[in-house]
């Protein structure tokens, strides 16, 4: 059993990474099914997750497998939120596949089960994914969202993301049009800023 969750009971969430998740045979075996249930329920309720209709189970299973393999290879990160060993949310980022862009990554999905909204799980998941990106040496972490998803956009801004562009009336959903908003979190220069705060000298250039 995963030592992170062994014997855990209570209401505080566990935010597991791909290694912790797959190290627990029980959680690993059920994760794709759990992810499908969360995503399908949210899409059914109109959540802007990229699907018009709830995705089929096999599509979500393939997605989970791809993200887990990417995380193992250092090309992505997966986080899953659990309360009392019950899955209540997930999110992931993947490196860009184009060779010239592989130093950057895109936060592609973040989902919290409807019954767990209002508990700060979105912030916990996003914060963990941001920390994973920083630890992996990602230079710029990007994401895009529908402009009417104001709660998510407010969360991202509070974590340091900033808007760098938008496409007007780009997303078509239910006969309506929405702007597509692009956000970024730039980690470049953090080392120099940290050195300056510690009073360290910058290397001389000629």
Beta strands, then each sheet from edge to edge (+ up, - down):
strand 1: 14-17
strand 2: 76-83
strand 3: 86-95
strand 4: 105-112
strand 5: 140-146
strand 6: 162-173
strand 7: 176-186
sheet 1: 1+ 2- 3+ 4- 5- 7+ 6-
end
